[in-house]
Amino acid sequence: MVTKEHTLSKSTFIKGCQCLKSLYLLKHFPELKEDASEEQQATFQIGHSVGDLARQLFPEGKDASARRDEKFSNWLSDTQAFINQGDTNIYEAAFMVNKVFSAIDILVKRKGKWYAYEVKASTEVKDYPILDASLQYYVITNSGIDLADIFIVHINNEYVRKGDLDVSKLFTEVSVKKQAIENQDMVKKNIADFKRALSLDSVPKIDIGPHCSDPFECDFTNHCWSHIKKNSVFEIGGLRSDKKFKLYNDGIIYFKDLQEDAPLSERQWLQVNSKLKGTTNIDKKNIREFLETLSYPLYFLDFETINPSVPLYENTRPYQKIPFQFSLHGKKNKNSKAYHAEFLADEKIDPRIPFIEKLLEFTAMPGDILVYNQSFEIGIMQSLAEAFPKYRKELNERIGRVKDLMIPFRDMSYYTPAMNGSYSIKAVLPALVPELTYSDLAISDGGQASNDYLSMVLAQFTGDREEKRKELREYCKLDTYAMVRILEKLEEV
């Protein structure tokens, strides 16, 4: 946030620490900024909801930000008014020093001393929240508030919900005052550097680098990376970021620039040469050996999950994956027509037991269960078996029948240039079955499906419920039908 009333804020300070060019573009060329993705918007929403929940640790506080939309200065004046009148719990307490603005999530006064609490939806204290708290400490203390301590409040991922949500156990408070004080010289220097950079007449000359996505994906990536065209070294699958940038900084930007001594694995060279020569790699022996491991009838199975930051159901933890939907296609033999079955939970209940019972019902007959990236589905079934011992034996039996359709693509036994170094189903499907596509669907990826379902669970969804449930079914159904068609392509080989 940058306004006429202030030059830097908490968020822009963090942005400047990541990249001065990004900070400059935000102030002078905001039209170049990319819109937040649905996934990013969902992350923001999680942060807001977790912040609101943490207020229950310090109840009956005054919200200093209540009139911020009416006038920015009200935010600052209301904070000061609450302090002057003796309020001891203040939410979004705002301060500004030398045109550097910050708002602390919760400011508390106990026994005549002030304590600051910054809330994060993460499950640990990372580097950037400490930078965040260091800037907060600088602004608050230079505004005349003597802070006895400053804390990061984060999610305790060891908390298991039993009955009603226990907010006191959901959150963990970690003092970061020592680090904040140690960072004060750095904060002062950065503020001066950032202000100086913002006053320049031209954009700082900073090239692309690892900082473009660390700690956050920059929202000016499309602008700053516009000179990087297709078939660049950044598309090489499995190549570490530092190696990609080493090649880039050495002037080796595209596949055609690579020399024989380039630090690529055999698999990476296969990708590069496949693209340059337009060749497809098909290892018939390996594919045949994989197919011989499969036993009909086959079940093609895919799960969708939510992982709410705040546990919603009994005996669940923060960010635990909760399955709410599956799609299943079945084939009795190689030449039979595939049939379809599915499950989508009622968003008003804990979906796990209905999910288990339908899964066991639909897979009761013998036959291999084919998934794409088996660690995911196996992990979900293991979690369900642990949570509900009644179904453990049957779930373990299903786990023992799981086979992974990803294997021939992960080891590049089947590889085409169109896969662009990826073996995800979103890359494999259009390469093998171009007439099938996710682009025509209202929901096109698992993250979006998860966010949409969770919004219904939390009663935040405002659209047509039945239409959204239909879209969820269509997306999940395509995942398993895609597996049917992909296997048929392998069998043709």
N, C-alpha and C positions, 0 to 999 in steps of 0.2 A: 504494500500500500504506500503510495507516494501522493501527497496532495500539496496544494499551495501553502497549507499551514505548517507542513513539516517536510523535511528533506529525506529522512530515513525513518524506517520503522523496524520492528522486530523481523518481519518477513523479508524486507529488502536488505537488511543487514546480513541475514543468512544467505540471500541471493548473491550479495556482493562478495561474501566469503567464498562462494563457489566460483563465481566468475564476474569480473568487473564489466565485461562486455554485456552480459545479460542484464546487469543492473542498469547500465546506461541505456540499453534498448528499451527497457521497461519504462523509463522516464521520458525518453525523447521520441521513441518510435513504438508506442504500445500497440499500434495497429498490426505490427508484425508478429505479435504474440499469438500462439496457437490456442484455440479453445480447449478447455479441459475435457479430457475423454470421460466417458461414462464411468470408467473404473476410477479415475481420479476424483470425480465428483462423489462417488460412493465413499472413497477414502476420506474426503473432506467431511462428509456427513457423519461418518464414524467418529471422527475427531470431535465434532460438535456435540454429538450425543454422549460420548464418554466424558467430555468436559462438563456437560450439564449434570450428569450422574454424580460426578465427583463433588459437586456442590453439597450433596447430602452429607459429606464428611464434616461440613461446616454449615449447618442449616440456618435458616432465617436470616440470610445475608441480604445486603442491598446490591442491586445490579446497577453499576455505574454506566453501563453501556446502553441502558434502556432508551436514552434520547439521542444516541449517536447519529441516527439517520436524520433526525430533525436538524441538528447542527453539530458539527464536529467538536466545537469548543465546549458544548454541554457535557461531553464525555469527561473532559478534564475538570470542569467546574463542579460537576456532580461528585466526582471522586473526592475532591478537596472538601466539599460540603459534608460528605459522609464522615470523613476523617475528623473534621472540626466538631461535628455534633456527637462524636464518641461512638460511632458504629464500629463494631469489632470484627464483623465478617463482611468483606466487600468483594463482589464478583466483578471481574473485568476492570479492576482499578487501573486508571490511565494516568500516565505521567509524560511530561515532555521537557527535555533539557537541550538547549542549543539546536532546536529543530530536529531532535531525535525523539521519536515517540515510541512508547511501548505500553502495552496493557497486560498486566499479570492476571492469570485466570482467577486466583483467589488470594486476597490479602487479609491476614488475620492478626488481631491484636490479643495477646494473652499476657496477663500480669504486667501490663504496661510495655510489652515488647512486641515489635512487628515481625511477622513471618510471612514469606511469600511462597506460593505454591503454583507451579506451572504443570498442567496436566497433559499427558501424552497417552495416546492409545496403544503405544508399543508395549512390549513385555520386558524391556530392558532399557537402561540408560545408555544411549549411543552418543557419539561425538557431537552431532548437531544440536541435540537438546541442551548440552552443556554450553555451547556457543550462545544459544538462545537465552539461557539463564544468565550467562555472563553479561549480555547486553541489558537484560532486565535489571540486574543488580546495579549496573552502571547508572542507568536512568533513574531508578527508584532512589538510590542513595544520594545521587546528586540533586534530587528534588527535595531533599531535606528529611527523608525517612531513613532512620537508622535501623537497618535490617538485622535482626538477631540471627536469622538463618533464611536460606532459600532452598526449596526442595523441588525435585522432579517427582511428580506423582504418576506412576505408571501401572499398567495392568499386571496383576499377579497371576501368571499362567499356571500356578500350582493350585489355585483355588478351585474347588469342586462344589458346585451348587447343591445344596441340600435344603429343599423347601424354598422359602422366600429368599430373594437375593440379599446377601449380606455385603453391603457396600464396604464395610470396614475391612473385610477379608479380600474383597475383589481388588483393592488398590494397595500398592506398596509405596511408601514415601522414602525417598533417598536424598539426603542432604548433599548439595553440590556447592555449598558456600566456599569451601576451600578452593575448589577449581575456579569458581567465579572470581574470587579475589586474585588468584594467580594470573587470570586472564585479563585483568583490567588494563594493563599497559597495551596489550594486543588490541583490546576493544577500542581504546582511545586512538591508537595509530590507524586502525581500520576505518574508524569514523572519519578521521581527517583524510585518509586516502580516498574513501568513497565519495566524500563531498567534493574533493578536488577532481576526481574522475567525472562526476556528474556535471561539473562546470565546463568541461572541455567542449570545443566546437566540433569535434569529430569523434566517431566511434573508436574506442580503444582497440588497438590492433592485437587481438588475441585469437590464435588459431584454435581449431577444434582439438580436443584431447579427452583424456579420461574424465576430466572435470565436467564434461557435458552431461554426464549421467550420475555423478557422485557428489552429494548424497541423493540428489533428486534428478529425474529426467527433466532437462531444461525445456521450457516452453517456447524457446526460439530456435529449436533444433532445425526445423525446416528451412529457416533463413540461413543459419550459419553453415549448414551442411549442403546448401544448394549446389555447391561446386562438385560434390561427389556424385558421380553418375552410376549407372548400373554396372555390375560385374567388377566391383571394387573389392579390395582385400578385406573390407569390413563385412563382406557377405560370406567369408570363409567359415564354414561350420566347425565348431570345436576349437577354434584358434583363440587363444587368450587375448584379452583387450590390449595388454601392454605390447604383445607381439604385433598386433595389427597396427598400433600407432608407431611402433618402431619402423615397420615397413613404410608407412605413410610418411614419416619424418625423413626417411632415406630417399624419398621420391618415388617409391614403388607403390602406386595407388591402385592400379587395375591388374586384372589377371594377366593381361598381355605383357605387363612389365616384369613379371616374376621370372627370376633366373633359376637355374637348376639347383643352386646352393641355398635357395630360400628355405627357411626353417619350417617346412610343412611336413605333416605325416603322409603316409601312403594314401589314407582316406581323403585327406585334404587335396592332395594332388589329383586324385580321381575326380573330385568335384571340379577343380580348375580345368583339367583337360577335357572333361565331359562338356563343360560350357564352351570352351574355346573351339573344340572340334565338333560339337553338336552330336556327341555319341552317347548311347545308352549302355550302361553296364548291367548285364544279366548273367548271374552265375547260376546256371541251371542245376548244377550238382547241389549247391547249398540250398537252393529253393526246394528241390525235390526232397532233400533230407528233412527240411522243415515240415513240408507237407505230410511226410510219412509219420510225423509225430502226432498228427491230428486224427481223432477218431470220431466218425459220425455216429449218431446225430450231433450236430454242432449248435451251440447257443452263442449268439453274438450279443455281447452285453456291454452296456455303458451306464455309468452312474453320474448323477449331478449332485453337488453338495453345497451347503452354505457353511461358513465358518464365522459365526457372529463373535464380535469382540467381547460382548457380555453374554455369558451362558444363559440360554433361554429355557433349558430343560433340566430336569432332575438328573443328577450325576453326570453333568457335563462341565467341561472346563472352557475358559476363554479361548477363542480361535480354534476350538475343536471342530473337525469336519463332520458335519451332520448330513447324511444322505437323505434326500427328499424325493428323488425321482430316478427311475431307470427305464431304459428302453431295451427290448430284447427281440432280436430276430432269430428264427430257428430254421434249420434245414435238416431234414431226415437223412438225406444222402446228397452226394455231389450233384446229381441231376434234378433234384426236387426243387419246387418253388419255395422261396422263403416265406414264412408266416411271421406275423408281428404280434407282440404283446407288450404292455407298458404299465407303469405305475407312476402316479403323480399324487403326492400326499395332499391332504387338506391342510392348508397353512395355519389353521387354528389349533392344531394339536401337535404333540411330539410325533414326528413322522417315522421314528425308527422301528417300532414294532410292526406297524402296517407294512413298512418297506421290507422287513425281514420275511414276514409271512408270505407276501406276494412273490418275493424272490425265490423262496424255497418251493412254493407251489409251482411256479413256472419252470423251475429247473429240476423237478423231482425225478424225471426219467434219466437214465444214464446218457452220457455224452460229454464231450469236452466243452468247456466254457471259454470262448475266444474273446479276449479284450484287447485294447490297444494301450500299452504301457501298464503292465500287470501290477506294478508296485502300488498304483493308486487303488484299484479295485480290491486287491488283496488286503491292503492296509485298512480300508473301510470295513471289510468283512471281519478282519481280526478285531477291530475296535468294537464292532457289534457283538461278536462272540464273547468278548471280555465283559461288556456292559450287561449282556443278557445271557447268563449261563444256560438257561433253559434251551436256547437254540445253538449252543456251542458245537455240539456233535455234528449237527446237520450243516452248519456254516463251515466248519473245518473240512467236511466232506466236499463241499462245493469248492473251497479253496484248493483242494488237492486236484481238482479237474481243470483249473485255470491254465490256459495257454496264451502266449503273447504274440499277437499278429504283427507287432512292431519289429520283431527280431530280423526278418529279412531286409528291412529298410534301415534299421539301426546299423547293421553290419555291411550295408551297401551291396548286398547280394542283388538287389534290384535298385538301380539308381538312374534317374534321367536328369537332364539339365534343368528341367522345369521345377525340380525339387529345391533348387537353390541352397543346397547344403543342409537342408532340414529333413528330418524323418518324422515330423509331427503329422498327424492325420490330415491337418489342414493343408499341408504341402503335398502329401502323397496322393490324396484323392483327386485334385484337379490334374495332376500329372498322369495318373492312370485312367481316370474316368472323367474326362473334361466336361461331359454333359451334366455331371452332378456338381452343384456349387452351393456354398453357404451364403453367397452374396445376395441371393434372392429372398433370404429369410429375414423376418423381423428381428430375430435373435440369432446372432452369427457366431457366438463363442461362449464357452462355459462361464467365463467371468460375468458376462452380461446376464446369463441365465440365473446365476447365483444371486446377483444383485437384485434382479427383478423379483425373484421368489422371496428373498429376505425382506424386500420393501413391503410385500404383502403380509408377511409374518408380523412385521412391526407396525402394521396399519398405517404405513406411509404412502402406500400406492393409491393413486387418485384416478387411474384409468379404468378401462373395462376389464373386470376380473376374469370373466370367461374367455374373452379374447386373448388375454395374457396367458392363461393356462393353455389355450390352444397353441399359442406360439411356442411355449415351453415344450409341449409334446412334439411339435414339428421339428424343433431343433434337435432334441434328443433322438428322435426317430431317425433323422438323417445320419447321426453318428453311427448307429448300428447298421443301417442299410449301406452306408459307405464301406463298412467292414465286409459285408457280404460281397459287394462288387469288387473290392480290392482282392479278396481271397479268390474270387473267380478269375481275376486277371493272373494271379500267381499260378492257378491251376492250368490256365491256358499255356503258360510257359512250359 
